Amino acid sequence: MNALDTQFHQLHHDDLLILTNVADATGARLVEQLGGKAVATSSAAVAWAHGYPDGNTLPLERLISTVESIARVIQVPLSVDIEAGYSDDLGRVAEVIDAVIAAGAVGINIEDGSGTPELLVRKIEVARQVAEKRNVKLFINARTDVYLKGLVPAEDRVAETLHRAALYQAAGANGLFAAGVTSAYEIEAICKGTTLPVNVLGFACLPSPEELVALGVRRLSAGSGIAEFMYGAMGSLVKSFLASGKLDTHDLKAFTYGEVNGLLK
């Protein structure tokens, strides 16, 4: 565990860390086999795989079962997306983080969502305390939803993101996940405005990996994008099989996040 946690921290300083987020152990093993230097879960993909919508609804026992199964089959560092900690009660958040670490995670994503940045500050402080008790150098990737949820006017997004980054870093965060930012100018401004390694989400309109490195980005995540394509492909295959009894693979396309999440509400 100690070797993996140190290794995961170092991966944020060696080169651009590309994380192809997974839902289960088989996906995690595939990522490792194909050369992934670390494995990360997608909270949405894990929730969907268990029949729950994304949005802090997944029961803890389902999450921990998934984390344990992934940790059992890989030898690289594992980071787990715990959404907003599945609670705003700090005692419950501590239980979630402790269980995730015990199951094999050396990193977490934890987000502010529509909550106040001060609430995430307290959750980060709790996460750091729990990790220290476990003697694990936990990589806490603080995700801010300033861009994804449009929390402030467009002209204020960079400043608000950097304001939150400073708060989260002071609380013990190791990385900043500016999920949803795609403009090269804004990405560069965020990277220059914080000493935290910056993580961006792999939208199609994002600059190339080489450009991201030049802009200062240290981590690139697929998020739920792979799972969205998998469900879209499954939908196309099922539709053709029901209609013709044959598997037609020529018309595969991704579902949107909303289409998959909407199936479970």
C-alpha positions as CSV (number, residue, x, y, z in Angstrom):
1,M,0.0,0.0,0.0
2,N,2.7,2.5,1.0
3,A,4.6,1.8,-2.3
4,L,1.4,2.3,-4.3
5,D,0.5,5.6,-2.6
6,T,3.9,7.1,-3.2
7,Q,3.9,5.9,-6.7
8,F,0.5,7.5,-7.4
9,H,1.7,10.9,-6.1
10,Q,4.8,10.6,-8.3
11,L,2.7,9.9,-11.4
12,H,1.3,13.5,-11.1
13,H,4.8,14.9,-11.7
14,D,6.4,12.6,-14.2
15,D,4.2,13.2,-17.3
16,L,0.6,13.6,-18.2
17,L,-1.3,11.0,-16.2
18,I,-4.1,9.6,-18.4
19,L,-6.8,7.8,-16.5
20,T,-9.4,5.7,-18.4
21,N,-12.0,5.5,-15.7
22,V,-13.7,2.1,-15.2
23,A,-16.7,0.5,-13.6
24,D,-15.5,-2.9,-12.5
25,A,-12.5,-5.3,-11.9
26,T,-12.4,-6.6,-15.5
27,G,-12.3,-3.1,-16.9
28,A,-9.6,-2.3,-14.4
29,R,-7.5,-5.3,-15.3
30,L,-7.9,-4.4,-19.0
31,V,-6.7,-0.9,-18.4
32,E,-3.6,-2.2,-16.6
33,Q,-2.9,-4.8,-19.3
34,L,-3.1,-2.1,-22.0
35,G,-0.5,0.0,-20.2
36,G,-2.4,2.2,-17.8
37,K,-0.1,3.5,-15.1
38,A,-3.0,3.7,-12.6
39,V,-6.7,2.9,-12.5
40,A,-9.5,5.2,-11.5
41,T,-13.2,4.5,-11.1
42,S,-16.0,6.5,-12.6
43,S,-18.6,7.1,-9.9
44,A,-21.3,7.2,-12.6
45,A,-20.1,4.0,-14.2
46,V,-19.9,2.2,-10.9
47,A,-23.4,3.4,-9.9
48,W,-24.9,2.4,-13.3
49,A,-23.3,-1.0,-13.1
50,H,-25.1,-1.6,-9.8
51,G,-28.4,-0.2,-11.0
52,Y,-28.3,3.2,-9.4
53,P,-28.3,6.7,-10.9
54,D,-25.2,8.8,-10.5
55,G,-25.5,11.4,-7.7
56,N,-24.5,10.1,-4.3
57,T,-27.1,7.2,-4.3
58,L,-24.8,4.1,-4.4
59,P,-24.9,2.1,-1.2
60,L,-21.5,2.0,0.5
61,E,-21.4,-1.8,0.5
62,R,-21.7,-1.9,-3.3
63,L,-18.9,0.7,-3.7
64,I,-16.6,-1.2,-1.3
65,S,-17.3,-4.5,-3.0
66,T,-16.3,-2.9,-6.3
67,V,-13.1,-1.4,-4.9
68,E,-12.1,-4.7,-3.3
69,S,-12.6,-6.6,-6.5
70,I,-10.6,-4.1,-8.5
71,A,-7.7,-4.0,-6.0
72,R,-7.6,-7.8,-6.0
73,V,-6.7,-8.0,-9.8
74,I,-4.4,-5.0,-10.4
75,Q,-0.9,-4.1,-9.3
76,V,-1.0,-0.4,-10.1
77,P,-2.4,2.4,-7.9
78,L,-6.2,2.7,-7.6
79,S,-8.1,6.0,-7.2
80,V,-11.8,5.9,-6.3
81,D,-14.4,8.5,-7.1
82,I,-16.5,9.0,-4.0
83,E,-18.7,11.8,-5.5
84,A,-19.4,14.2,-2.6
85,G,-18.6,11.5,0.0
86,Y,-22.1,10.1,-0.2
87,S,-23.1,12.4,2.7
88,D,-22.8,15.9,4.1
89,D,-22.4,14.4,7.6
90,L,-18.7,14.4,8.3
91,G,-18.8,11.3,10.4
92,R,-20.4,9.4,7.6
93,V,-17.9,10.8,5.1
94,A,-15.1,9.6,7.4
95,E,-16.6,6.1,7.3
96,V,-16.8,6.1,3.6
97,I,-13.2,7.2,3.2
98,D,-11.9,4.8,5.8
99,A,-13.7,1.9,4.1
100,V,-12.4,2.9,0.6
101,I,-8.8,3.0,1.9
102,A,-9.2,-0.3,3.7
103,A,-10.5,-1.8,0.4
104,G,-7.3,-0.8,-1.5
105,A,-7.6,2.8,-2.7
106,V,-4.6,5.1,-2.5
107,G,-6.4,8.1,-4.1
108,I,-9.9,9.6,-4.1
109,N,-11.9,12.1,-6.0
110,I,-14.2,14.2,-3.9
111,E,-16.4,17.0,-5.3
112,D,-18.1,20.2,-4.1
113,G,-21.0,19.8,-6.5
114,S,-23.7,22.4,-5.7
115,G,-22.5,22.5,-2.0
116,T,-20.4,25.3,-0.6
117,P,-16.7,25.2,-0.9
118,E,-16.5,25.4,2.9
119,L,-18.3,22.1,3.1
120,L,-15.8,20.4,0.8
121,V,-13.0,22.0,2.9
122,R,-14.3,20.1,5.9
123,K,-14.6,16.9,4.0
124,I,-11.0,17.2,2.8
125,E,-9.8,17.8,6.3
126,V,-11.7,14.7,7.4
127,A,-10.2,12.7,4.5
128,R,-6.6,13.7,5.5
129,Q,-7.2,12.8,9.1
130,V,-8.6,9.3,8.2
131,A,-5.7,8.7,5.8
132,E,-3.1,9.6,8.4
133,K,-4.7,7.2,10.9
134,R,-4.4,4.5,8.2
135,N,-0.8,5.5,7.5
136,V,-1.6,6.0,3.9
137,K,-0.4,8.9,1.8
138,L,-3.8,9.4,0.2
139,F,-4.0,11.5,-3.0
140,I,-7.0,13.7,-2.5
141,N,-8.2,15.1,-5.9
142,A,-10.6,17.9,-5.1
143,R,-13.1,18.3,-7.9
144,T,-14.8,21.6,-8.3
145,D,-18.0,21.8,-10.4
146,V,-17.7,25.5,-11.2
147,Y,-17.7,24.6,-14.9
148,L,-19.8,21.5,-15.0
149,K,-22.7,23.0,-13.1
150,G,-22.3,26.6,-14.2
151,L,-22.0,27.8,-10.6
152,V,-20.9,31.3,-11.5
153,P,-21.1,33.5,-14.7
154,A,-18.6,32.5,-17.4
155,E,-16.4,35.5,-16.9
156,D,-15.9,34.5,-13.2
157,R,-15.2,30.8,-13.7
158,V,-11.4,31.0,-13.6
159,A,-11.2,33.2,-10.6
160,E,-13.8,31.1,-8.7
161,T,-12.0,27.9,-9.6
162,L,-8.7,29.3,-8.3
163,H,-10.4,30.6,-5.1
164,R,-11.7,27.2,-4.4
165,A,-8.3,25.6,-5.3
166,A,-6.6,27.7,-2.6
167,L,-9.2,26.7,0.0
168,Y,-8.9,23.0,-0.9
169,Q,-5.1,23.0,-1.0
170,A,-5.0,24.6,2.5
171,A,-7.3,21.9,3.7
172,G,-5.0,19.1,2.5
173,A,-6.0,18.4,-1.2
174,N,-3.2,17.2,-3.4
175,G,-4.8,17.9,-6.8
176,L,-7.4,20.1,-8.4
177,F,-10.0,18.6,-10.8
178,A,-11.4,21.5,-12.9
179,A,-14.0,19.3,-14.5
180,G,-15.6,20.8,-17.5
181,V,-13.1,23.4,-18.5
182,T,-12.1,23.1,-22.2
183,S,-10.8,26.4,-23.4
184,A,-7.0,26.5,-23.7
185,Y,-6.8,30.0,-22.4
186,E,-8.8,29.1,-19.2
187,I,-6.9,25.8,-18.7
188,E,-3.6,27.7,-18.8
189,A,-4.9,30.4,-16.4
190,I,-6.0,27.8,-13.9
191,C,-2.7,25.8,-14.2
192,K,-0.7,29.0,-13.7
193,G,-2.9,30.1,-10.8
194,T,-2.3,27.1,-8.5
195,T,0.6,24.8,-7.5
196,L,-1.8,21.8,-7.4
197,P,-1.5,19.3,-10.2
198,V,-4.5,20.2,-12.5
199,N,-6.9,17.4,-13.8
200,V,-9.2,18.0,-16.7
201,L,-12.0,15.9,-18.1
202,G,-11.6,14.4,-21.6
203,F,-14.3,16.1,-23.7
204,A,-14.0,15.8,-27.5
205,C,-13.4,19.6,-27.8
206,L,-10.4,19.5,-25.4
207,P,-6.9,20.4,-26.7
208,S,-4.7,17.5,-27.6
209,P,-2.7,15.7,-24.8
210,E,0.5,17.4,-26.1
211,E,-1.2,20.8,-25.9
212,L,-2.5,20.0,-22.4
213,V,1.0,19.3,-21.2
214,A,2.2,22.6,-22.6
215,L,-0.7,24.4,-20.9
216,G,0.4,22.8,-17.5
217,V,-2.2,20.0,-17.1
218,R,-0.9,17.0,-15.2
219,R,-3.9,14.6,-15.3
220,L,-6.5,13.7,-17.9
221,S,-9.6,11.7,-17.0
222,A,-12.2,9.9,-19.2
223,G,-14.9,10.3,-16.6
224,S,-18.1,8.4,-17.5
225,G,-17.4,8.7,-21.3
226,I,-16.2,5.1,-21.8
227,A,-19.3,3.8,-19.9
228,E,-21.5,6.0,-22.0
229,F,-20.2,4.5,-25.2
230,M,-20.4,1.0,-23.8
231,Y,-24.1,1.4,-23.0
232,G,-24.7,3.1,-26.4
233,A,-23.0,0.2,-28.2
234,M,-25.0,-2.3,-26.1
235,G,-28.2,-0.5,-27.0
236,S,-27.4,-0.7,-30.7
237,L,-26.5,-4.4,-30.5
238,V,-29.6,-5.3,-28.5
239,K,-31.8,-3.4,-30.9
240,S,-30.5,-5.2,-33.9
241,F,-30.5,-8.6,-32.2
242,L,-34.1,-8.2,-31.1
243,A,-35.1,-7.1,-34.6
244,S,-33.1,-9.6,-36.7
245,G,-31.5,-12.2,-34.5
246,K,-28.1,-11.0,-35.7
247,L,-25.5,-8.8,-34.0
248,D,-25.0,-5.7,-36.2
249,T,-21.9,-3.8,-35.1
250,H,-21.9,-1.2,-37.8
251,D,-24.1,1.5,-36.2
252,L,-22.5,1.8,-32.8
253,K,-22.6,5.2,-31.0
254,A,-22.4,6.4,-27.5
255,F,-25.4,7.2,-25.2
256,T,-25.2,10.6,-23.5
257,Y,-24.6,10.8,-19.8
258,G,-28.2,11.9,-19.4
259,E,-29.6,9.0,-21.4
260,V,-27.8,6.4,-19.2
261,N,-28.5,8.2,-15.9
262,G,-32.1,8.6,-16.9
263,L,-32.6,4.9,-17.3
264,L,-32.2,4.5,-13.5
265,K,-34.5,7.3,-12.3
